[in-house]
Each structure stands twice: as C-alpha cells, then as structure tokens.
C-alpha cells in the first residue's frame, strides 16, 4: 500500500505539474511603424512579471509595417490572454502565437576566436566546419565565425570553443517563420496598397539647442 | 502677440476653396479650433509654463470654450471624468508639463479601468530639450503608456490637426478610454498652414467595432429559449453603448431577472420589476446566491471583475455563459463563455431580441423576491430604518431618495458609504450613478461632482463622500467657490476609514491599525470657501436639513455624523464564492 504523500511532497508535485503545462511560445506581432510601440508591447509582459526570452523587431516586407517576434515560456491560457491584450493596442495590426512545432526558427551567433588557435589546432578548424560555422572575417590576430541555428547548437559550440580561447560572443534574437502562413505576404501588400501607412515623425529639434532661445 | 481666432466663416471658406487653401495659425489656435469642431464646450485645466501658449490662445475663446480652473490637476481629470459620465461626451483636461502631467496619472488609471472617454492635453518642454532633464520635464509618454488607451507626443505644429482627430476618435469609439497628447512648447508656438480640421473616423490598425457574427447570436438565442433559470448580469457597457432602450426591450421580452454592477446602475430604473438588485462583494443576497443556481448566465457589457465573481473556480460553474462585449480581450478573460457574442451591444441586443421567444419566468423571479425579503428582514431594515442610536448611512440615503425621488445624479467617493449609496439609492434614469469602480480612487467624488454638473446642467447633483475621501481632494471646494457651480455635498462622517476598519474587525481581530482619522470641522472649512453648510447628528433633523440643502440656491455641504462602527452587509469575503455571501 502506498504511503500518503506529505504536504511538501504534494506541493512539489503540484508545482511541477504546473510547469509541465508551460512551454515555449513564439508570438508574432504585426504593428505600425510608430515610436513607442515597443514599450506598449513590452509592458504587457512586465506587468505580469513574465520574462521575455527573446524579442526581435524589424521592418516587414512593407516598410510601414513592423514585425515583432517574441519568445516566452508560459501556459497556453496565459499566452492567449496576452495576445488578445496586445492586439487591443491601437497600433497593433495582428497577433499570432505558435508553439515551436509550428514555426521554423533561427538564431544568429557570432564568435570571435584568436587566429593563432585556429591556425595551430587543426581539430578546432574541423570542429567549426562540422558545426556549420562560416568565417565572416579573417584577421591576423582574430577570426570571427558565424552560425545560424537553434539555441542548443549555439550553446554546444560555445562550450567547445571555450577552452580554446573564445574572445567575444554575441547572439541575436530569434526570428521565426510560421509554417501555416499562406497568403501572409499578399495580405500585407494588399493592406498597404489599400491604405498606405503614415510616416513616422521624429524629433527633428534634438541637436538644435543652441539655435533656439527658450524661456 | 496678436489675438487670433478663426471664425466659422473662415473655416467654411477654406473648405469651399481648393484643397490648397489654408490659413496661417499657431499650433495652439489649431488645437482649440479642433476642439470646437469636436463639440467640446468645457475644459477642466490648470495652467503652467509649458502650456502657456495654449492658454494664451484660449484667452480669446472664452465665448466658445468654457474653461474651469481647478485647484489640482487630479481634481481636473476627475472633473473631466464626471463630465464624461453624465454627458456621454469626451471629457477634456489641460495640464502643464512635469508635475502637472504626473498629477493626472491617478485619473488616467481610473478612466482606463472604468472605460471613460477622455482627451488630456499636456504641455511639454521645447522639443530640443527633451531628454535633458529640463525644468518641469518628465517623460510623460512613458509614464502614461500603461494607463492610457493611446498617447502621442507632438513635436511639430503640422501634426496637431491629425493627432487631435485620432485622439478623439480613439477616446470615444469601441471601448472608450483616456488618451493623452503631449504637445511640446515649440509646436504650440509654431505657425503653420492650417487647412481646416477633419474629424477622424477610421484608423487602419484599429477595429473598434467588430462585424457581428450572426451564428453566435443564433446560438445565444437558442440557449436562452431553452433556459429554465436564466439570469442577466449587466454592466457599464450598456450605458457606454447608449443601448438602454435596446436592453430594456431585451429584458422585458425575455422576462429574465437582471442584476447590475455598480457602474451599470440605472440603465434600467431601480424600480423595474425585473431589476433584481446589485452584484458584487456588497451586492444583494439573491443575485449573488442565485448566480450559482442559474442554468444560463447572460453577461452584457460587464467584465466579470473579481469584486463581482468572488472565487472564480466556484463561480457559475453549472451555467452556460453567454458573454456580450465589445472588447474581445474581455471574453474568456476571467470566465469561460459558452457563446461569445463579440460586438456593440446596441447592435447585438436587437438581433438577439428578435430571435428569442417572449416569456415570463415567474417562479424563478419569485426566488429572487424571496431572497430580497430575507435580506430586507435580516439586514436592510436595520440599516434603513433604525429606531435608536446614531444615524446609519443607509437611512440618510433612504431619506434622500424620498426627496429627490430618484431623479438626482448620485456621485460617490470610495468606501463603505459608496457601497451603501450604490445599494440603496434610487435611480430612475441612466447615467445617474457616478463612482470610481475599478480603481476605487478616494477623493474622486468632489471633483467628479463638479464635472458631472457641467455635463448635466439641468440635473441635481448630490455627492456622497466619506470623511476620509473628502480630505483627499477638498481643495476643489475652491473650484466650486470660483465657478459658482451648484453641487450638493453630503459627508457621511463616521470618524473612521470605514471599509478598512470593517475588514480589520472581521478578519484582523479588530486590530484597528491607523484607521481612526481625525477631521476638521467640515462646515467651517466650507464656510471659509464661501459655501453654505450644516452639520447634524440627530435623525430628527435629517429630513428638514436635506430639504434645505436641495432647496438652497448654490452649493451646500451637509455633514452627517453617522454611527462609528457599522458594517456593510451582505458581504462576500475575499477568497469565498458568491454563494458564501454573509448576511452578518
């Protein structure tokens, strides 16, 4: 007969059950290209004390429309409510959310290694080639490599290069393409054609302080 | 500086001539002309350095735009809210940069959570000084981003007409909300070619009103027609959508008992036979208990706030939920709906009414009446008709009802008196209950009453305030003094921060931590502001003094000393289900 669980055991079991429900979600947001939108979207996450694992924002195929790619680890229920609140914002066009299975994604990483190490240790060179690293820059004192792939591959390469003297490392945010995105490009272009976006008006006066008398 | 107002004639001329025709004006003048086209007639504001050019232009508009000088920007924005609540129009507030703008934040948060349409214009330092920690410079846009529906900073006068058009459209369309426009001083002064003002009716990324999906209306109607114990919950959405007539028709045809949230009060009159009472933590007995017995729950223009639902895992689990709301983010946010009817209730209600059968649920309605009888016997009678001891808050409200006959607009602050006033006040008309619901801002009532009067000049405004809340914004007595506006103020003084004291009594073993608050002689304070007033503590004086207050020409402050340690019941304690409502 099984012993009844103690309170601590029960609590740990319940907590891990909740964590099982959490998974990585890729949130895709199409927005106008206006100042302040990044903040409006970010605070919807910080408000609930949710950590953003990765955030990318860049112009879409149409210049006046921006595309955000946000990665968080949460339950689907929370993600659905988050997305509805993001879509509520006036300058947000549309929000989609997908699990990792429903997107194809890449992250870029750059590694700076001493050229001597590469020259001397043939094994390192072979290692890099096997991991699909490409040389971006080759200088007398350093070489910069680039990989594109998933987090695990990048992390793997870092741990391999570490003993050989990794000088600097940087990784980009995740960009993801939705598998089921038929007609997206056509819709965006049509949307822009029917009603062109407005220009962003930035602060043109920023550097003109000494030309203006103020009170 | 030359005076400059544009006549309507000149605007018409611009429109008639070719598209290229324009007139050179400053950004400030363009702003004021835009406000006039939008139908603004009242502005609540407080000047300052960064908004001086706008105020200078305003000097020439005194016959077209009425500006009320408040005593604190928070008073200004609450007044704007009161105005918006009673008139249904967009409230307009002016404030300067820095501290002026940050003083608006509480009011913006209140308007955001209670969906009140507001457009706030704040001055800002010169554009080239942004980010340099200049005098009275604050990052208003970032401070107010979480508490506004939309905000924008104008750094060039050319942007003004379009931005103001967007601001008004966003503030009042869909689910209304506050909008803040931050205009740098150079943009206010800068002269530009003004081509006339065109209101906005479309923003490509913004969909305020969805297209109604007929199949959901159909499903909802089927559920309603089959229901044996249906129950309607309604909220402010009915009032915001101006759908009171459509709602009344729906309720009367379906014969379904209907209960209200405090912001929805008055959409159908208090006395209507199908109006079964108030929802929520201090709502009526029947609506709370029977929520967990109904088979179809129809929620219209309400968002299932936690004060209404109590424990969500024990809320209406047995019922099929039909949720009518204009905001898609509210549907399924707190309560899972069986049939979501996403749309403007002014459109969806008639469609639904058409498909439902005319019915009477007499037996089911009698259940509500039974609970009401119990509640009257066990709770309400003692509150409204005490025979001895000090006055209760309830009896003051009852006496008030008898004189105003439900025609007055009641503005309440926050706390025990708010619950008592919302429960017992009689509302014959819509837009009669002005209170801070979602945010519960103490100090809301006095300035809001001022704004409410400007928004409904023909109505009697009675502000019911606690001794704590009154002291938070009592500087607005100065606004009353200067504007000579007529509001009736009743302070229900129990010498305590009542609601917190009640919780400390019920849940913290009467450990009254810092809730006994000392107040000044409020009548003397009012007198110092030239406002008539009286203080009473004897119930025999109540009817006569209330009548005197309402008959008085001009504002009147009535301080009523009520019993110190009275509790508001019924109550759904925190963490309990609505069925566990306590009667004592």
Interface residues (C-beta under 8 A of the other chain):
Chain A: X31 X32 X35 X36 X39 X40 X43 X47 X80 X81 X84 X85 X87 X88 X90 X91 X92 X93 X191 X195 X197 X201 X203 X204 X205 X206 X207 X208 X209 X212 X214 X215
Chain B: X49 X126 X127 X128 X129 X130 X131 X132 X141 X142 X145 X146 X149 X150 X151 X152 X153 X155 X156 X159 X170 X185 X186 X203 X204 X205 X206 X327 X328 X329 X332 X333
